[in-house]
Structures are given as structure tokens and as C-alpha cells.
Amino acid sequence: MPLDASRNSLVLPILGFLGERPAHAYDLATRLQERYAHLTATRSTVTTLLKSLHRAGLVDAREPGKVGNRPPRTEYVLTGPGIACFRAKVESGLRDTPVASVDFALAVACLGSLPADRAVALLTARAERLTGEQAALPAGSAAMAELGTLEHGYWHGLVAAELEWIAALVRRIRSAELDWAA
């Protein structure tokens, strides 16, 4: 885990889930595992992150409550600064993350939390940045055998696929094909 827990990729979906409703660590860990099976989200990691987010003032902890014969669990709720942090993380994830990154995918999962025009602006800015990065990628060298430069083709393919996906998503948002609830 990064020394700065707020940089952990799980923080964005945790804040997003807390924006939907208050929850305890066990509930959050379960929801993370269900929705993001590709991420490692143990209950202890979620608990550690929640405590860090609480110390930072991004979430409030409610007194532990007991439901039935279950052990008491502290429930967390998003604060005003937590909402601002969530929005900033979504925007940064859409705009600034590397191509094909988990952080971009997590930001895309939260895209509907933004107004449609803001989402389009951020995705368009990302596409412009990636187009510049793609132009700067080495094309390979005629002096080297293709086998020695396969990674160049791989990166060109990743960037091209993401650019194509972003363009299609922007078209769907602009045409109102997506039911935008933000």
C-alpha cells in the first residue's frame, strides 16, 4: 500500500460506495469484491483505508451498532471534503492516468457521478493527451528485427484501442444514447 493511503486505487470506489449509502468495512469489502473482482480488497485493507480516510476528514465514523447477533460494526459516512475528494479523484482518473490503467477503469466506473458535459470534456482532454502520447511513441526501427520491438506495437495498439473506445463513449454521451442520471 502506498505510504499515502489516499493514493490507493481502492479509495475511489470506497468513496463512491459511501456516496451511495453509509457502510461498514465488511459491507464495503464485499461490494468491492463483487464489482471489482480484479482488485485485491480484503476487509483488513478496507478497514485500514477507512481509518486513514477518517483521520483525513473524508469520512465520519458512526458509533458501532449491533444488528441481530452480529458483532458491532462501525459505519462510515462520506463528509463534504470526502465528496470533493471523490469528484477530484474521478476527474483526475479520467484525465491524468496512464493508458489501460486500473485507475482509469475505476474512474470510468464513476463517470455517471459527473454532469454529462463535464464527462465529455474530461474524456476529450484525455483523448487529446493520448493522441499526443501516441505520436511520440517509437514506431520501431528498420534496423532492428520486429521481434526486438514488439512492445512498440503493443503500446500503439493499447493507445489506439482506448482512443477508439473514448470516441465511441463520447458519441454515446452526446447523442443521449446513455441514460445519464448525474
Salt bridges, closest charged atoms under 4 A:
GLU20 OE1 - ARG31 NH2 2.85
ASP27 OD2 - ARG21 NH2 3.64
ASP27 OD2 - ARG31 NH1 3.37
GLU75 OE1 - ARG62 NH1 2.93
GLU91 OE1 - ARG118 NH2 2.69
ASP96 OD1 - ARG95 NE 3.06
GLU133 OE2 - ARG129 NH1 2.50
GLU151 OE2 - HIS152 NE2 3.60
GLU162 OE2 - ARG126 NE 2.64
GLU177 OE2 - ARG172 NE 2.97
